[in-house]
Amino acid sequence: MVNKVILIGNLGADPEIRYTQSGTAVATLNLATNRKFKDRDGNVQDETEWHRVIVWAQQAEFCSNYLSKGNKVYVEGRLQTRKWKDQNNIDRYTTEIVALTVQSLTPRASEGAAGGGYDQPPLPPEPFGGMTGGGSTGEDVPF
């Protein structure tokens, strides 16, 4: 079974960082993705979806130090749904992305005049040597 999410979007706010009692960093990102489509009448519609992204440890520190509102980011991780009871003892749920990889796609200010931007996100590192038994470069991906 597979539980994998890949998103490219813009941060709607600066990352919020906090620390567990044991000192592990946890960052929360609010990520907006957009899609354009034509409705039944042929009018172009723009739809924004907001995602809550949770980032742990060194990746969380990276987010806190180098990302800010408006940055374009690449996020790869997994979906997680949590359940809790609110003040009125009613079950509540939230679905979030637990990020394994977060990469900035916004050039730093010093890179801005030298070309900047990306046409495609950089390939993320392949955990455990890749899905094809190691040595895969990602060039065999059909998209």
DOLUMTI-587354 format. One record per atom (N, C-alpha, C): residue in one letter; z, x, y. Coordinates in steps of 0.001 Angstrom, whole numbers, padded with zeros to 6 digits, always signed. Each point is the difference from the previous one (the first is absolute). Layout:
N
AZXY...
This chain:
143
M+000000+000833-001177M+000000-000833+001177M+000000+000880+001243V-000521-000539+001085V-000142+000774+001225V+000615-000772+001163N+000760+000673+000798N+000548-000557+001231N-000270+001043+001080K-001157-000107+000657K-000406+001003+000980K-000572-000694+001226V+000423+000465+001160V-000460-000531+001275V-000533+001153+000828I-001161-000187+000617I-000553+000969+000939I-000336-000759+001274L+000545+000441+001112L-000228-000645+001289L-000378+001036+001046I-000877-000391+000901I-000268+000762+001210I+000168-000977+001140G+000900+000337+000918G+000261-000906+001112G+000671+000723+001145N+000446-000794+000969N+000653+000539+001194N+001466-000405+000025L+000838+000936+000447L+001428-000298+000122L+000240-000933+001178G+000759-001049-000240G+000318-000957+001058G+001238+000378+000787A+000731+000992-000482A+001214+000478+000674A+000271+001414-000485D+000845+000716+000727D+000427+001322-000463D+000754-000163-001322P-000097+000985-000906P+000764-000074-001248P+001493-000090+000282E+000677-000823-000789E+001463-000110+000096E+000582+000821-001142I+000839+000976+000336I+000584+000838-001045I+001501-000214-000060R+000506+000011-001203R+001441-000065-000233R+000294+000864-001223Y+001264+000137-000326Y+000385+000882-001104Y+000961-000731-000927T-000152+000244-001299T+000927-000563-000968T+001325+000747+000110Q+001016-000489-000680Q+001299+000673+000026Q-000083+001419-000558S-000939+000230-000900S-000152+001346-000567S-000894+000891+000857G-000513-000521+001134G-000776+000812+000925G-001507-000053-000187T-000501-000865-000878T-001435-000116-000221T-000632-000816+001122A-001088+000517+000572A-000694-000688+001084A-000817-001168-000549V+000019-001123+000747V-000795-001180-000325V-000650-000473+001297A-001328-000070+000009A-000728-000471+001187A-000661-001332-000319T-000031-000865+000996T-000689-001279-000109T-001156+000000+000994L-001193-000320-000498L-001191-000071+000833L-000496-001434+000034N-000472-000442+001153N-000686-001281+000134N-001475+000316+000189L-000791-000312-001026L-001402+000386-000031L-000890-001236+000096A-000965+000052+000910A-000955-001099+000178A-001350+000405-000575T-000549-000871-000839T-001375+000176-000471T-000806-001179+000521N-001286+000232+000236N-000871-001036+000549N-001188-000215-000911R-000514-001211+000025R-001264-000279-000673R-000782-000973+000862K-001313+000167-000001K-000889-000896+000733K-000826-000767-001006F-000211-001273+000276F-000800-000830-000880F-000639-001110+000827K-001000-000620-000565K-000655-001129+000655K+000529-001287-000602D+000362-000939+000877D+000461-001295-000477D-001199-000877-000368R+000260-001232-000381R-001069-000912-000424R-001053-000220+001071D+000409+000088+001256D-000934-000222+001115D-000733+001276+000407G+000266+001113-000674G-000662+001257+000315G+000680+000800+001091N+001166-000459+000457N+000749+000725+001028N+000795+001130-000640V-000017+001154+000644V+000752+001142-000500V+001480-000215+000299Q+000806+000113-001039Q+001447-000140+000117Q+000647+001352-000297D+001095+000285+000673D+000754+001236-000219D+001385-000403-000487E+000391+000526-001160E+001282-000358-000600E+000852+001256-000155T+001241-000060+000460T+000925+001125-000106T+001077-000338-001018E+000254+000926-000896E+001064-000142-000986E+001031+001094+000258W+001284-000378+000031W+001068+000967+000236W+000668+000358-001314H+000281+001281-000182H+000607+000507-001233H+001257+000785+000350R+001037-000207-000786R+001232+000785+000136R-000092+001128-001017V+000097+001235+000477V-000138+001183-000853V+001313+000769+000025I+000515+000335-001177I+001231+000773-000134I-000373+001395-000483V+000519+001011+000686V-000322+001396-000318V+001317+000754-000197W+000060+000830-001032W+001232+000697-000350W-000099+001509+000212A+001138+000616+000169A+000225+001457-000027A-000868+000765+001008Q-000685+001056-000445Q-000761+000853+000918Q-001143-000755+000666Q-000619-000937-000720Q-001062-000809+000606Q+000575-000822+001153A+001225-000489-000141A+000652-000765+001069A+000228+000879+001225E+000437+001227-000224E+000205+000941+001103E-001325+000281+000701F-001081+000190-000775F-001328+000205+000574F-000370-001178+000905C+000187-001207-000503C-000342-001198+000781C+000781-000046+001303S+001289+000284-000080S+000851-000038+001181S-000411+001042+001032N-000385+001176-000470N-000318+001110+000905N-001420-000027+000555Y-000959-000534-000758Y-001401+000163+000379Y-000783-001287+000229L+000569-001145-000331L-000729-001256+000188L+000622-000822+001115S-000840-000783+000657S+000508-000888+001051S-000886-001241+000078K+000469-000971+000750K-000707-001268+000169K-001468+000256+000354G-000891-000722-000676G-001420+000108+000270G-000732+001004-000873N+000728+000914-000655N-000651+000983-000880N-000673-000698-001169K-001173+000533-000381K-000677-000464-001202K+000527+000826-001160V+000400-000674-001093V+000564+000693-001147V-000605-000493-001305Y+000009+000887-000976Y-000382-000285-001380Y+001294-000089-000792V+000182-001098-000743V+001208-000192-000800V-000417-000304-001435E+000636+000688-000919E-000207-000281-001423E+001363-000175-000634G+000160-001049-000783G+001284-000247-000636G-000069-001152-000973R+001129-000719-000120R+000089-001121-000934R+000664-001192+000676L-000297-001196-000497L+000641-001207+000507L+001362-000170-000646Q+000943-000474+000795Q+001340-000295-000505Q+000485-001279+000665T+000527-000925-000789T+000579-001225+000543T+001496+000040-000245R+000769-000238+001065R+001461-000016-000100R+000504-001413+000263K+001115-000329-000622K+000633-001310+000167K+001424+000206+000492W+000431-000843+000928W+001379+000035+000465W+000402-001403+000439K+001264-000193+000244K+000511-001286+000482K+000346+000127+001479D-000424-000991+000794D+000294+000031+001429D+001403-000562+000268Q+000331-000186+001275Q+001333-000469+000401Q+000339-001372-000575N-001028-000820-000246N+000203-001347-000541N-000132-000038-001521N+000038+001167-000628N-000092+000141-001450N-001341-000485-000569I-001051+000119+000808I-001351-000371-000423I-000734+001274-000410D-000692-000072-001135D-000771+001157-000469D-001139+000289+000964R-000132+001260+000381R-001088+000464+000868R-000709+001144-000708Y-001284+000155+000310Y-000808+001035-000613Y-000758+000768+001073T-000259+001265-000269T-000883+000783+000849T-000839+000907-000888T-001260+000109+000352T-000900+000897-000718T-000366+001133+000941E+000105+001218-000497E-000272+001168+000827E-000733+001041-000829I-000574+000959+000686I-000677+001113-000656I+000958+001178+000006V+000271+000557-001159V+000782+001221-000105V-001017+001132-000050A-000059+000773+001071A-001040+001021+000152A+000320+001248-000795L-001030+000525-000650L+000083+001304-000647L-000679+001048+000860T-001034-000433+000747T-000756+000892+000877T-000214-000693+001337V+000269+000712+001079V-000319-000463+001352V-000692+001157+000709Q-001200-000262+000514Q-000740+001035+000715Q-000464-000557+001336S+000166+000791+001031S-000479-000392+001320S-001510+000176+000058L-000699-000994+000529L-001439+000088+000219L-000318+000101+001487T+001034+000067+000820T-000163+000158+001443T+000110+001482+000329P-001015+000556+000665P+000089+001421+000349P+001123+000244+000997R+000606+001156-000089R+001026+000381+000979R-000667+000211+001349A+000774-000018+001047A-000532+000130+001364A-000829+001277+000144S+000427+001092-000630S-000729+001263+000120S-001338-000050-000728E-000178-000940-000948E-001245-000113-000743E-000954-001002+000629G+000489-000797+000936G-000764-001100+000562G-001339+000388+000579A-000079+001075+000742A-001247+000395+000645A-000936+000718-000959A+000494+000427-001150A-000807+000799-000915A-000661-000830-001091G-000120-001289+000162G-000689-000805-000993G+000862-001120-000526G+001224+000293-000422G+000951-001010-000440G-000502-000888-001116G+000663-001140-000196G-000344-001072-000917G-000540+000384-001359Y+000030-000951-000911Y-000508+000174-001345Y-000931-001158-000316D-001076+000270-000743D-000835-001075-000503D+000638-000621-001232Q+000631+000821-000824Q+000671-000456-001198Q+001359+000680-000059P+000986-000657-000645P+001290+000662-000128P-000103+001187-000942P+000821+001027+000216P-000011+001118-000931P+000483-000484-001362L-000469+000646-001069L+000444-000378-001329L+001471+000324-000150P+000788-000952-000512P+001414+000284-000213P+000168+000923-001197P+001145+000684-000082P+000238+000848-001160P+000042-000862-001258E-000495+000540-001101E-000041-000752-001244E+001261+000298-000801P+000883-001005-000146P+001228+000244-000748P-000312+000227-001475F+000743+000859-000633F-000106+000279-001426F-001398+000464-000394G-000699+000701+000910G-001296+000540-000344G-001126-001013-000009G+000200-001158+000558G-001060-001005+000075G-000032-000900-001217M-000752-001076+000103M-000070-000997-001055M-000947+000425-001121T-000876+000958+000237T-001008+000349-000992T+000383+001236-000800G+001258+000374+000023G+000427+001131-000806G+000010+001313+000748G-000006-000035+001318G+000115+001220+000788G-001340+000519+000452G+000006+000734+001087G-001195+000626+000506G-000938-000940+000740S+000345-001260+000130S-000875-000949+000686S+000003+000277+001494T-001178-000070+000610T-000106+000253+001436T-000048-001281+000794G-000049-001148-000686G-000104-001261+000692G-001432-000399+000278E-000981+000897-000328E-001393-000291+000270E-000575-001010-000983D+000704-000261-001109D-000505-000948-000967D+000445-001431+000293V+000736-000210+001096V+000441-001328+000392V-001199-000787+000485P-000201-001244-000474P-001229-000728+000308P-000077-000596+001402F+000888+000326+000903F-000104-000551+001365F+000190+001043+001036
